Amino acid sequence: MRAVWYERPGPARPVLQFGERPRPEPAPGEVLVRLLASGVNPADVYRRAGTAYANEWPLIIPNSDGAGLVEALGEGAEPALLGQRVWLYNAQRGRPFGTAAEYTCVPAACVHPLPATLPFEIGACLGIPAMTAHRCLFADGPVAGLRVLVSGGGGAVGNYAIQLARWGGAAQVLATASGGWKSEDALAAGAGQVFDYRAPDCAERILAATGGAGIDRVVEVDVGGNLAIWGAVVALNGSVIGYASRGGLTPAVPVSAVLMRKNVNLRGVVLNSAPAAARRLAMEEVTRWAAEAPRLHRIAGTYPLANCAAAHEAVEAGGKRGTVVVLPAA
């Protein structure tokens, strides 16, 4: 099969190689997927660059998310999966061979049928972004009737979080963004109002939008960097669920004044180590949500497999509008 791989961490073009690799065979409980789309997420480029993760294997095929057709089953895998259109996640988590290839093998629990109405390119966007959004929203229970704030509403995770909050019946969905197309996309996803997180009065404006009641559930893209905002707006018995903290890795959280006196739950989310039952629920509900009506799926760009390095660079450059997708068959 054709594939892209690296044997040492570093910048995309020097370390990513393109050529032929042996086609994998599914182990017991696994499925072989012929990949038609591969999603590139920030965690994939951090791993390849070596900035946040050590090289875990001598040879790594990058990218965790993807979509395609199940072509073979390992012993014990559900027979009904054979031939199905599926989307998948966690291909390169705990395993060396991800989705930047024509084929990959993953545990059957990491694939889910892809509705016929959804292109494979969109299926490749649903793994890390949509499942992370789902976990952040629902880890502490339903959002029906709650006030939700999505930080970074113009990003891939944030955009899905806004849409899923609306789908989940939230009473009010607000977002923060930096203006321009990011604010436009947050509004298009269903945010009632979008606030510039850089404004000195951002927290005051968010509180005013809730009538002073505050936010019941905050989905946070930068726990450390946005501490002053979420610490001020989170409501009594609210939750703050963060999936990144690039602006401050070791923030000084006011435990007594914010967490304890308000009975606030501060939770971190990393998808690949979330409880297995929660990840399965996320796959099921994200699929159902996506199939029920037209949704906003932003694809920032598509690249042929041979140009996977450019796809990684597009993610690293920042400012991407949606998810970058590699097309293994192109």
Buried (B, 14 or more C-beta within 10 A) or exposed (E): BBBBBBEEBBBBEEBBBBEEBEBBEBEEBBBBBBBBBBBBBBBBBBBBBBEEEEBEEEBBBBBBBBBBBBBBBBEEBBEEBBEBBBBBBBBBBEBBBBBBBBBBBBBBBBBBBBBEEBBBBBBBBBBBBBBBBBBBBBBBEEBEEBBBBBBBBBBBBBBBBBBBBBBBEBBBBBBBBBEEBBBBBBBBBBBBBBBBBEEEEBBEBBBEBBEEEBBBBBBBBBBBBBBEBBBBBBBEEBBBBBBBBEEEEEBEBEEEEBBEEBEBBBBBBEBBEBEEEBBEBBBEBBBEBBBEEEBEBBBBBBBBBEBBBBBBBBBBEEEBBBBBBBBBEE
